[in-house]
Amino acid sequence: MKKMLTMALCLAAVASAGAQKANVEGAKKLSGKFDKIEEARNLIKQAMQNPETQNDANTYYVAGKIEFDAYDKGLQAAMINPEDPSANPEAMAQELLNGYDYFLKALPLDSVPNEKGEIKPKVSKDIVNKLVAHTNDFFAKGGATMYDLKKYYPEAYRSFMIYADMPDQAFLGNKAPKLDDQSRALAYFNAGLSAYVGNEVLAAADAFRAARQYGYTDPETNGANAYIYEIACWQNAMQRDTTLNEKAMQRIMEVAQAGNAKFGMQQTVFLNNLINAYVMSEDFDQALATVDNLLETNPDNSNLYGLRGFIYDRAGNDDASLNDYRKAASLSDCDYETLKNAAKKIYRVGAVKFGEIAPADQAAKNQIKAEYYDEAAAICQRAKSIKSDDPDLDHVIDAIDYALTTYFPAN
C-alpha cells in the first residue's frame, strides 16, 4: 500500500510538471495572435506561479516573447489601420516594458550550470537579438508615448532609461547598440523630466546628472536646463526629507561648480547656487574669493556686488554688506531680487541706527531718514516697477512707510 501511495505521488508530481510545461508550450504557440494574447498571458502566468516551472528560463523567455510579438504585430497593424485594436499606443508601450522585464528574468536563469556544471544557454541569444532590435522603440514608442499619456513615472521614465542604458548593458555583450552621446543625453534628460513631473525627484536627479555627463544640449539653454533641473531636484529633496540635507548640499555644490565652470556669467543661477552652498556651509572665505575673482574681470556687475553683499550679511559684516548692496543698486542693470535685498538691508541697518540715537537728536534723525529710510524707499519703487505683485516687497514697503510716518512726521 505504501509503495502504491509513493508511486501515485510521483506520478502526480510528474503530471503537474508536465501540465505546466504544456502551459508554456501552449502559450508559446499562441504568441503573436492578438485575439489569443490574454489566453497566452494566463497560461504563462500559471507557469510562473508553479514551483515546477517558475525557475525555468524558458518560462520567462516565452512570457517576454508574447509581449514583443504583440508589439511587433501592433506595429504592422498600425501601418494599415492606426485604429486597429492591436495598435493601441499605450498597450504597445507597456508591452515593451513587460517584455523587457521578462527577458531580464530569463537571462540569469538561462546561465545556471546543469548537473554537469556546464553552462549552455538556450534562449539568451534570441533575447539579446530581440532587445537590441527594439532599442529605438523604447525611446520613440515607449518613453515618448507614455510621456504624452501623462504616465510619467515609472512608465515613461523607465522606457527612456532603458534606451539610454542599452550601450552599457553587459548582458548584451558585443551586440550592445552604439548610440551617440547626444542621443543618450537626450534620453536621460527626458527620463529626468518624466521622474520630476512624476514627483520622484531622487530618480530625476540621477537621470539629469547622467544627461549632463553625456553632454546634453538644447537650442534654448545650450544644456543648462539639465544642470538647473538637477539642482531643483536636490532642493526639493531637502524640503521633503531633512536627513538628505548633507548629501543634497554636496550634490548642489557639485552641479553648481560644474555649471559655473561651463556657463560662467551667462547663467548666473549656477554662481548664485554655488555661493549659497558656500555660505550655508559657512565657508565665507571661499565664497568671497570666488566673487572677488569675478569682480576683477566684471567690475560693474550688479549681481556680483549683490552676491558679495549677501555673503557679508551672513558673515555678520553689516558695513561691508551695506556698501556692496548700495553699489549693486546704484548700477542701472541691477536685477529685481538684488534691489529688493538691498532695500531690506538698508532698511534694517537704518532701523538699528535709529534705535541708537538720542530721542532729541533731530539732526541725527534727519540724516538717518535721508541715508537709510528714503534710500530704501526709492530702491523699493525701482523694484516695484520691475515686479509689482510680490507680497514680500509690499511688506518691506509697508514697514518703511510706517517708519517714515511714525518716526519722521511731516512738520
DRENDO-1510 file (C-alpha; in Angstrom, 1 decimal, always signed):
<recs>
REC; n; res; u; v; w
REC; 1; MET; +0.0; +0.0; +0.0 .
REC; 2; LYS; +2.8; +2.4; +0.9 .
REC; 3; LYS; +4.6; +1.6; -2.3 .
REC; 4; MET; +1.4; +2.3; -4.3 .
REC; 5; LEU; +0.9; +5.7; -2.5 .
REC; 6; THR; +4.5; +6.7; -3.2 .
REC; 7; MET; +4.2; +5.8; -6.8 .
REC; 8; ALA; +0.9; +7.8; -7.0 .
REC; 9; LEU; +2.5; +10.8; -5.5 .
REC; 10; CYS; +5.4; +10.6; -8.0 .
REC; 11; LEU; +3.0; +10.2; -10.9 .
REC; 12; ALA; +1.1; +13.3; -9.6 .
REC; 13; ALA; +4.3; +15.3; -9.5 .
REC; 14; VAL; +5.3; +14.3; -13.0 .
REC; 15; ALA; +1.8; +15.1; -14.2 .
REC; 16; SER; +1.9; +18.5; -12.6 .
REC; 17; ALA; +5.3; +19.3; -14.1 .
REC; 18; GLY; +4.1; +18.1; -17.5 .
REC; 19; ALA; +1.0; +20.2; -17.2 .
REC; 20; GLN; +3.0; +23.4; -16.5 .
REC; 21; LYS; +5.4; +22.7; -19.4 .
REC; 22; ALA; +2.4; +22.2; -21.5 .
REC; 23; ASN; +1.2; +25.6; -20.4 .
REC; 24; VAL; +4.5; +27.1; -21.5 .
REC; 25; GLU; +4.3; +25.4; -24.9 .
REC; 26; GLY; +0.7; +26.4; -25.3 .
REC; 27; ALA; +1.4; +30.0; -24.5 .
REC; 28; LYS; +4.3; +29.9; -27.0 .
REC; 29; LYS; +2.0; +28.7; -29.8 .
REC; 30; LEU; -0.5; +31.5; -29.1 .
REC; 31; SER; +2.2; +34.2; -29.1 .
REC; 32; GLY; +1.7; +36.7; -31.9 .
REC; 33; LYS; -2.1; +36.1; -32.1 .
REC; 34; PHE; -3.7; +39.2; -30.9 .
REC; 35; ASP; -7.1; +37.6; -30.2 .
REC; 36; LYS; -5.4; +35.0; -28.1 .
REC; 37; ILE; -3.0; +37.2; -26.2 .
REC; 38; GLU; -4.9; +37.2; -22.8 .
REC; 39; GLU; -5.1; +33.4; -23.0 .
REC; 40; ALA; -1.4; +33.2; -23.7 .
REC; 41; ARG; -0.7; +35.5; -20.8 .
REC; 42; ASN; -2.9; +33.5; -18.4 .
REC; 43; LEU; -1.1; +30.3; -19.4 .
REC; 44; ILE; +2.3; +31.7; -18.8 .
REC; 45; LYS; +1.3; +33.3; -15.5 .
REC; 46; GLN; +0.3; +29.9; -14.3 .
REC; 47; ALA; +3.7; +28.5; -15.2 .
REC; 48; MET; +5.4; +31.4; -13.4 .
REC; 49; GLN; +3.5; +30.6; -10.2 .
REC; 50; ASN; +4.2; +26.9; -10.2 .
REC; 51; PRO; +7.4; +25.6; -8.5 .
REC; 52; GLU; +8.0; +23.2; -11.4 .
REC; 53; THR; +8.4; +26.0; -14.0 .
REC; 54; GLN; +8.8; +29.2; -12.1 .
REC; 55; ASN; +12.6; +29.0; -12.2 .
REC; 56; ASP; +12.9; +27.9; -15.8 .
REC; 57; ALA; +14.4; +30.4; -18.2 .
REC; 58; ASN; +12.1; +29.2; -21.0 .
REC; 59; THR; +9.0; +30.3; -18.9 .
REC; 60; TYR; +10.2; +33.9; -18.8 .
REC; 61; TYR; +11.5; +33.8; -22.4 .
REC; 62; VAL; +8.1; +32.8; -23.6 .
REC; 63; ALA; +6.5; +35.5; -21.5 .
REC; 64; GLY; +8.8; +38.1; -23.0 .
REC; 65; LYS; +8.2; +36.7; -26.5 .
REC; 66; ILE; +4.5; +37.1; -26.1 .
REC; 67; GLU; +4.9; +40.8; -25.3 .
REC; 68; PHE; +7.4; +41.5; -28.1 .
REC; 69; ASP; +5.4; +39.5; -30.6 .
REC; 70; ALA; +2.3; +41.5; -29.6 .
REC; 71; TYR; +4.2; +44.8; -30.0 .
REC; 72; ASP; +5.5; +43.7; -33.5 .
REC; 73; LYS; +2.0; +42.8; -34.6 .
REC; 74; GLY; +0.8; +46.1; -33.4 .
REC; 75; LEU; +3.4; +47.9; -35.5 .
REC; 76; GLN; +2.4; +46.0; -38.6 .
REC; 77; ALA; -1.3; +46.7; -37.9 .
REC; 78; ALA; -0.7; +50.4; -37.4 .
REC; 79; MET; +0.8; +50.7; -40.9 .
REC; 80; ILE; -2.5; +49.5; -42.4 .
REC; 81; ASN; -5.0; +50.9; -39.9 .
REC; 82; PRO; -3.8; +53.1; -37.0 .
REC; 83; GLU; -7.2; +52.4; -35.2 .
REC; 84; ASP; -6.6; +48.7; -35.1 .
REC; 85; PRO; -7.1; +47.5; -31.5 .
REC; 86; SER; -3.7; +45.7; -31.6 .
REC; 87; ALA; -2.0; +49.1; -32.5 .
REC; 88; ASN; -3.1; +50.9; -29.3 .
REC; 89; PRO; -0.1; +53.1; -28.4 .
REC; 90; GLU; -0.4; +52.7; -24.7 .
REC; 91; ALA; -0.7; +49.0; -24.8 .
REC; 92; MET; +2.3; +48.7; -27.2 .
REC; 93; ALA; +4.4; +50.9; -24.9 .
REC; 94; GLN; +3.5; +48.7; -22.0 .
REC; 95; GLU; +4.3; +45.5; -24.0 .
REC; 96; LEU; +7.8; +46.8; -24.5 .
REC; 97; LEU; +8.3; +47.2; -20.7 .
REC; 98; ASN; +6.7; +43.9; -19.9 .
REC; 99; GLY; +8.8; +42.1; -22.5 .
REC; 100; TYR; +12.0; +43.7; -21.2 .
REC; 101; ASP; +11.3; +42.7; -17.6 .
REC; 102; TYR; +10.5; +39.1; -18.5 .
REC; 103; PHE; +13.6; +38.8; -20.6 .
REC; 104; LEU; +15.8; +40.1; -17.8 .
REC; 105; LYS; +14.4; +37.4; -15.6 .
REC; 106; ALA; +15.1; +34.8; -18.2 .
REC; 107; LEU; +18.7; +35.7; -18.8 .
REC; 108; PRO; +20.3; +34.7; -15.5 .
REC; 109; LEU; +18.2; +31.5; -15.3 .
REC; 110; ASP; +19.5; +30.6; -18.8 .
REC; 111; SER; +23.1; +30.6; -17.5 .
REC; 112; VAL; +22.6; +28.3; -14.5 .
REC; 113; PRO; +25.0; +25.4; -14.7 .
REC; 114; ASN; +23.5; +22.0; -15.4 .
REC; 115; GLU; +24.1; +18.8; -13.4 .
REC; 116; LYS; +27.5; +18.5; -15.0 .
REC; 117; GLY; +28.4; +22.1; -14.1 .
REC; 118; GLU; +28.1; +23.2; -17.7 .
REC; 119; ILE; +26.6; +26.5; -18.8 .
REC; 120; LYS; +24.6; +26.0; -22.0 .
REC; 121; PRO; +22.3; +29.0; -22.7 .
REC; 122; LYS; +19.3; +28.1; -24.9 .
REC; 123; VAL; +17.4; +31.4; -25.2 .
REC; 124; SER; +19.9; +34.1; -24.4 .
REC; 125; LYS; +21.0; +34.7; -28.0 .
REC; 126; ASP; +17.4; +35.3; -29.2 .
REC; 127; ILE; +16.7; +37.5; -26.2 .
REC; 128; VAL; +19.7; +39.7; -26.9 .
REC; 129; ASN; +18.8; +40.0; -30.5 .
REC; 130; LYS; +15.2; +41.0; -29.8 .
REC; 131; LEU; +16.2; +43.6; -27.2 .
REC; 132; VAL; +18.8; +45.2; -29.5 .
REC; 133; ALA; +16.4; +45.2; -32.4 .
REC; 134; HIS; +13.9; +47.1; -30.3 .
REC; 135; THR; +16.3; +49.6; -28.8 .
REC; 136; ASN; +15.0; +52.7; -30.6 .
REC; 137; ASP; +11.4; +51.6; -29.8 .
REC; 138; PHE; +11.9; +52.2; -26.1 .
REC; 139; PHE; +12.6; +55.9; -26.9 .
REC; 140; ALA; +10.1; +56.7; -29.7 .
REC; 141; LYS; +7.3; +54.2; -29.0 .
REC; 142; GLY; +7.8; +53.7; -25.3 .
REC; 143; GLY; +9.0; +56.8; -23.5 .
REC; 144; ALA; +7.5; +59.4; -25.8 .
REC; 145; THR; +4.1; +57.6; -25.8 .
REC; 146; MET; +3.9; +57.2; -22.1 .
REC; 147; TYR; +5.0; +60.8; -21.5 .
REC; 148; ASP; +2.3; +62.1; -23.9 .
REC; 149; LEU; -0.2; +60.0; -22.0 .
REC; 150; LYS; +1.0; +61.6; -18.7 .
REC; 151; LYS; +2.2; +58.2; -17.4 .
REC; 152; TYR; +5.4; +59.9; -16.3 .
REC; 153; TYR; +6.7; +57.6; -13.6 .
REC; 154; PRO; +7.6; +54.8; -13.8 .
REC; 155; GLU; +6.5; +54.1; -17.3 .
REC; 156; ALA; +8.0; +57.0; -19.3 .
REC; 157; TYR; +10.9; +57.2; -17.0 .
REC; 158; ARG; +11.8; +53.6; -17.3 .
REC; 159; SER; +11.4; +53.5; -21.1 .
REC; 160; PHE; +13.8; +56.4; -21.6 .
REC; 161; MET; +16.3; +54.9; -19.1 .
REC; 162; ILE; +16.2; +51.5; -20.8 .
REC; 163; TYR; +17.1; +53.2; -24.1 .
REC; 164; ALA; +19.8; +55.3; -22.7 .
REC; 165; ASP; +21.4; +52.5; -20.7 .
REC; 166; MET; +21.4; +50.0; -23.6 .
REC; 167; PRO; +25.1; +50.5; -24.7 .
REC; 168; ASP; +26.3; +49.8; -21.2 .
REC; 169; GLN; +24.3; +46.6; -20.6 .
REC; 170; ALA; +26.9; +43.8; -20.0 .
REC; 171; PHE; +24.3; +41.1; -20.9 .
REC; 172; LEU; +24.2; +42.4; -24.4 .
REC; 173; GLY; +27.9; +41.7; -24.9 .
REC; 174; ASN; +29.3; +42.8; -28.3 .
REC; 175; LYS; +25.7; +43.1; -29.6 .
REC; 176; ALA; +25.1; +46.2; -27.5 .
REC; 177; PRO; +23.9; +49.1; -29.7 .
REC; 178; LYS; +26.2; +52.0; -30.5 .
REC; 179; LEU; +24.3; +55.2; -29.5 .
REC; 180; ASP; +25.9; +58.6; -29.8 .
REC; 181; ASP; +26.3; +60.7; -26.7 .
REC; 182; GLN; +23.7; +63.3; -27.6 .
REC; 183; SER; +21.0; +60.6; -28.2 .
REC; 184; ARG; +21.8; +59.1; -24.8 .
REC; 185; ALA; +21.9; +62.5; -23.1 .
REC; 186; LEU; +18.5; +63.4; -24.6 .
REC; 187; ALA; +17.0; +60.2; -23.3 .
REC; 188; TYR; +18.5; +60.7; -19.8 .
REC; 189; PHE; +17.1; +64.2; -19.8 .
REC; 190; ASN; +13.7; +63.0; -20.8 .
REC; 191; ALA; +13.8; +60.4; -18.1 .
REC; 192; GLY; +14.7; +63.0; -15.6 .
REC; 193; LEU; +11.9; +65.2; -16.8 .
REC; 194; SER; +9.5; +62.3; -16.5 .
REC; 195; ALA; +10.5; +61.5; -13.0 .
REC; 196; TYR; +10.5; +65.1; -12.0 .
REC; 197; VAL; +6.9; +65.7; -13.2 .
REC; 198; GLY; +6.1; +62.3; -11.7 .
REC; 199; ASN; +7.2; +63.6; -8.3 .
REC; 200; GLU; +10.2; +61.2; -8.0 .
REC; 201; VAL; +12.9; +63.8; -7.5 .
REC; 202; LEU; +15.7; +61.5; -6.5 .
REC; 203; ALA; +15.4; +59.4; -9.6 .
REC; 204; ALA; +15.1; +62.5; -11.6 .
REC; 205; ALA; +18.3; +64.0; -10.1 .
REC; 206; ASP; +20.3; +60.9; -11.1 .
REC; 207; ALA; +18.9; +61.0; -14.7 .
REC; 208; PHE; +19.6; +64.7; -15.1 .
REC; 209; ARG; +23.1; +64.0; -13.8 .
REC; 210; ALA; +23.6; +61.4; -16.5 .
REC; 211; ALA; +22.2; +63.8; -19.1 .
REC; 212; ARG; +24.8; +66.5; -18.3 .
REC; 213; GLN; +27.6; +64.0; -18.1 .
REC; 214; TYR; +26.8; +62.9; -21.6 .
REC; 215; GLY; +26.9; +66.5; -22.8 .
REC; 216; TYR; +23.1; +67.2; -23.0 .
REC; 217; THR; +22.5; +70.4; -25.1 .
REC; 218; ASP; +19.4; +72.2; -26.4 .
REC; 219; PRO; +18.8; +75.3; -28.5 .
REC; 220; GLU; +17.3; +77.3; -25.7 .
REC; 221; THR; +19.8; +77.0; -22.9 .
REC; 222; ASN; +22.7; +75.1; -24.6 .
REC; 223; GLY; +22.3; +72.4; -22.0 .
REC; 224; ALA; +21.9; +74.5; -18.9 .
REC; 225; ASN; +18.5; +73.0; -18.2 .
REC; 226; ALA; +20.0; +69.7; -17.2 .
REC; 227; TYR; +22.0; +71.4; -14.5 .
REC; 228; ILE; +19.2; +73.6; -13.4 .
REC; 229; TYR; +16.7; +70.7; -13.0 .
REC; 230; GLU; +19.3; +68.7; -11.1 .
REC; 231; ILE; +19.8; +71.5; -8.6 .
REC; 232; ALA; +16.0; +71.9; -8.3 .
REC; 233; CYS; +15.6; +68.2; -7.6 .
REC; 234; TRP; +18.0; +68.3; -4.7 .
REC; 235; GLN; +16.5; +71.5; -3.3 .
REC; 236; ASN; +13.1; +69.8; -3.5 .
REC; 237; ALA; +14.5; +66.7; -1.8 .
REC; 238; MET; +15.8; +68.7; +1.2 .
REC; 239; GLN; +12.4; +70.2; +1.7 .
REC; 240; ARG; +10.9; +66.7; +1.9 .
REC; 241; ASP; +13.5; +65.0; +3.9 .
REC; 242; THR; +15.9; +66.8; +6.2 .
REC; 243; THR; +18.1; +63.7; +6.5 .
REC; 244; LEU; +19.1; +64.3; +2.9 .
REC; 245; ASN; +20.4; +67.8; +3.6 .
REC; 246; GLU; +24.1; +66.9; +3.7 .
REC; 247; LYS; +24.0; +64.8; +0.6 .
REC; 248; ALA; +21.8; +67.3; -1.2 .
REC; 249; MET; +24.2; +70.2; -0.4 .
REC; 250; GLN; +27.1; +68.2; -1.7 .
REC; 251; ARG; +25.3; +67.4; -4.9 .
REC; 252; ILE; +24.1; +71.0; -5.4 .
REC; 253; MET; +27.7; +72.3; -4.9 .
REC; 254; GLU; +29.0; +69.7; -7.4 .
REC; 255; VAL; +26.4; +70.8; -10.0 .
REC; 256; ALA; +26.8; +74.5; -9.4 .
REC; 257; GLN; +30.6; +74.2; -9.7 .
REC; 258; ALA; +30.2; +72.3; -13.0 .
REC; 259; GLY; +27.6; +74.7; -14.3 .
REC; 260; ASN; +29.5; +77.8; -13.3 .
REC; 261; ALA; +32.7; +76.4; -15.0 .
REC; 262; LYS; +30.8; +75.7; -18.2 .
REC; 263; PHE; +28.4; +78.7; -18.5 .
REC; 264; GLY; +30.1; +81.4; -16.3 .
REC; 265; MET; +28.3; +84.7; -16.1 .
REC; 266; GLN; +26.0; +83.6; -19.0 .
REC; 267; GLN; +24.0; +81.6; -16.4 .
REC; 268; THR; +24.3; +83.3; -13.0 .
REC; 269; VAL; +22.0; +80.7; -11.5 .
REC; 270; PHE; +25.0; +78.4; -11.0 .
REC; 271; LEU; +27.1; +81.1; -9.4 .
REC; 272; ASN; +24.2; +82.0; -7.1 .
REC; 273; ASN; +23.7; +78.4; -6.0 .
REC; 274; LEU; +27.5; +77.9; -5.6 .
REC; 275; ILE; +27.8; +80.9; -3.3 .
REC; 276; ASN; +24.7; +79.9; -1.4 .
REC; 277; ALA; +26.2; +76.4; -0.8 .
REC; 278; TYR; +29.5; +78.0; +0.4 .
REC; 279; VAL; +27.5; +80.3; +2.7 .
REC; 280; MET; +25.4; +77.5; +4.1 .
REC; 281; SER; +28.5; +75.6; +5.0 .
REC; 282; GLU; +29.9; +78.8; +6.5 .
REC; 283; ASP; +32.9; +78.8; +4.1 .
REC; 284; PHE; +32.8; +82.6; +3.8 .
REC; 285; ASP; +36.4; +82.9; +2.7 .
REC; 286; GLN; +35.9; +80.7; -0.4 .
REC; 287; ALA; +32.6; +82.5; -1.2 .
REC; 288; LEU; +34.3; +85.9; -1.1 .
REC; 289; ALA; +37.3; +84.6; -3.1 .
REC; 290; THR; +35.0; +83.3; -5.8 .
REC; 291; VAL; +33.2; +86.6; -6.1 .
REC; 292; ASP; +36.3; +88.8; -5.8 .
REC; 293; ASN; +37.9; +86.9; -8.6 .
REC; 294; LEU; +35.0; +87.5; -10.9 .
REC; 295; LEU; +34.8; +91.2; -9.9 .
REC; 296; GLU; +38.3; +91.7; -11.3 .
REC; 297; THR; +37.0; +91.0; -14.8 .
REC; 298; ASN; +33.4; +92.2; -14.2 .
REC; 299; PRO; +33.8; +95.4; -12.2 .
REC; 300; ASP; +30.4; +96.8; -12.9 .
REC; 301; ASN; +28.3; +93.7; -12.5 .
REC; 302; SER; +25.4; +94.3; -10.1 .
REC; 303; ASN; +24.8; +90.6; -9.5 .
REC; 304; LEU; +28.3; +90.1; -8.2 .
REC; 305; TYR; +28.0; +93.1; -5.8 .
REC; 306; GLY; +24.7; +91.7; -4.6 .
REC; 307; LEU; +26.2; +88.3; -4.0 .
REC; 308; ARG; +29.1; +89.8; -2.0 .
REC; 309; GLY; +26.6; +91.8; +0.0 .
REC; 310; PHE; +24.7; +88.6; +0.7 .
REC; 311; ILE; +28.0; +86.9; +1.8 .
REC; 312; TYR; +29.0; +89.7; +4.1 .
REC; 313; ASP; +25.4; +89.9; +5.5 .
REC; 314; ARG; +25.5; +86.2; +6.5 .
REC; 315; ALA; +29.1; +86.6; +7.8 .
REC; 316; GLY; +27.8; +89.4; +10.1 .
REC; 317; ASN; +29.8; +92.2; +8.5 .
REC; 318; ASP; +27.0; +94.8; +8.2 .
REC; 319; ASP; +29.2; +97.7; +6.9 .
REC; 320; ALA; +30.7; +95.7; +4.1 .
REC; 321; SER; +27.3; +94.2; +3.2 .
REC; 322; LEU; +25.7; +97.6; +3.1 .
REC; 323; ASN; +28.4; +99.1; +0.9 .
REC; 324; ASP; +28.0; +96.3; -1.6 .
REC; 325; TYR; +24.2; +96.4; -1.7 .
REC; 326; ARG; +24.4; +100.1; -2.3 .
REC; 327; LYS; +26.9; +99.7; -5.1 .
REC; 328; ALA; +24.7; +97.0; -6.7 .
REC; 329; ALA; +21.6; +99.2; -6.5 .
REC; 330; SER; +23.5; +102.1; -8.0 .
REC; 331; LEU; +24.0; +100.2; -11.2 .
REC; 332; SER; +21.4; +100.5; -14.0 .
REC; 333; ASP; +21.3; +96.8; -14.7 .
REC; 334; CYS; +20.5; +95.8; -11.1 .
REC; 335; ASP; +18.0; +92.9; -11.1 .
REC; 336; TYR; +14.8; +92.7; -9.1 .
REC; 337; GLU; +15.9; +90.3; -6.4 .
REC; 338; THR; +19.1; +92.3; -5.7 .
REC; 339; LEU; +17.1; +95.6; -5.5 .
REC; 340; LYS; +14.7; +94.0; -3.0 .
REC; 341; ASN; +17.6; +92.6; -0.9 .
REC; 342; ALA; +19.4; +95.9; -1.0 .
REC; 343; ALA; +16.3; +97.7; +0.2 .
REC; 344; LYS; +15.8; +95.2; +3.0 .
REC; 345; LYS; +19.4; +95.6; +4.1 .
REC; 346; ILE; +19.4; +99.4; +4.1 .
REC; 347; TYR; +16.1; +99.5; +6.0 .
REC; 348; ARG; +17.3; +97.0; +8.7 .
REC; 349; VAL; +20.6; +98.9; +9.3 .
REC; 350; GLY; +18.7; +102.2; +9.4 .
REC; 351; ALA; +16.3; +100.8; +12.0 .
REC; 352; VAL; +19.2; +99.7; +14.2 .
REC; 353; LYS; +20.9; +103.1; +13.8 .
REC; 354; PHE; +17.7; +104.9; +14.6 .
REC; 355; GLY; +17.3; +103.0; +17.8 .
REC; 356; GLU; +20.8; +104.0; +18.9 .
REC; 357; ILE; +20.4; +107.8; +18.7 .
REC; 358; ALA; +19.1; +110.1; +21.4 .
REC; 359; PRO; +15.4; +110.9; +21.1 .
REC; 360; ALA; +16.1; +114.6; +21.0 .
REC; 361; ASP; +18.8; +114.5; +18.3 .
REC; 362; GLN; +16.8; +115.8; +15.4 .
REC; 363; ALA; +19.8; +116.3; +13.1 .
REC; 364; ALA; +20.8; +112.6; +13.5 .
REC; 365; LYS; +17.2; +111.6; +12.8 .
REC; 366; ASN; +17.1; +113.6; +9.6 .
REC; 367; GLN; +20.4; +112.1; +8.5 .
REC; 368; ILE; +19.2; +108.5; +9.1 .
REC; 369; LYS; +16.0; +109.3; +7.3 .
REC; 370; ALA; +17.8; +110.5; +4.2 .
REC; 371; GLU; +20.6; +107.9; +4.2 .
REC; 372; TYR; +18.5; +104.8; +5.0 .
REC; 373; TYR; +14.7; +105.1; +5.0 .
REC; 374; ASP; +14.4; +107.4; +2.0 .
REC; 375; GLU; +17.1; +105.5; +0.1 .
REC; 376; ALA; +15.4; +102.1; +0.9 .
REC; 377; ALA; +12.0; +103.5; -0.2 .
REC; 378; ALA; +13.4; +104.7; -3.5 .
REC; 379; ILE; +15.0; +101.3; -4.2 .
REC; 380; CYS; +11.7; +99.6; -3.4 .
REC; 381; GLN; +10.0; +101.7; -6.0 .
REC; 382; ARG; +12.6; +100.7; -8.6 .
REC; 383; ALA; +12.0; +97.1; -7.7 .
REC; 384; LYS; +8.2; +97.6; -7.9 .
REC; 385; SER; +8.5; +99.0; -11.4 .
REC; 386; ILE; +10.0; +95.7; -12.4 .
REC; 387; LYS; +7.6; +93.4; -10.5 .
REC; 388; SER; +4.5; +94.8; -8.9 .
REC; 389; ASP; +2.9; +91.8; -7.5 .
REC; 390; ASP; +5.3; +90.5; -4.9 .
REC; 391; PRO; +3.8; +90.4; -1.3 .
REC; 392; ASP; +7.3; +90.2; +0.2 .
REC; 393; LEU; +8.3; +93.5; -1.4 .
REC; 394; ASP; +4.9; +95.0; -0.4 .
REC; 395; HIS; +5.7; +94.0; +3.2 .
REC; 396; VAL; +9.0; +95.9; +3.0 .
REC; 397; ILE; +7.3; +99.0; +1.6 .
REC; 398; ASP; +4.7; +98.9; +4.3 .
REC; 399; ALA; +7.3; +98.7; +7.0 .
REC; 400; ILE; +9.3; +101.6; +5.5 .
REC; 401; ASP; +6.1; +103.7; +5.1 .
REC; 402; TYR; +5.1; +103.1; +8.7 .
REC; 403; ALA; +8.5; +104.1; +9.9 .
REC; 404; LEU; +8.5; +107.3; +7.8 .
REC; 405; THR; +5.1; +108.4; +9.0 .
REC; 406; THR; +5.7; +107.4; +12.6 .
REC; 407; TYR; +9.2; +108.4; +13.3 .
REC; 408; PHE; +9.6; +111.2; +10.9 .
REC; 409; PRO; +6.2; +113.0; +10.8 .
REC; 410; ALA; +5.8; +116.0; +8.5 .
REC; 411; ASN; +6.3; +119.3; +10.1 .
</recs>
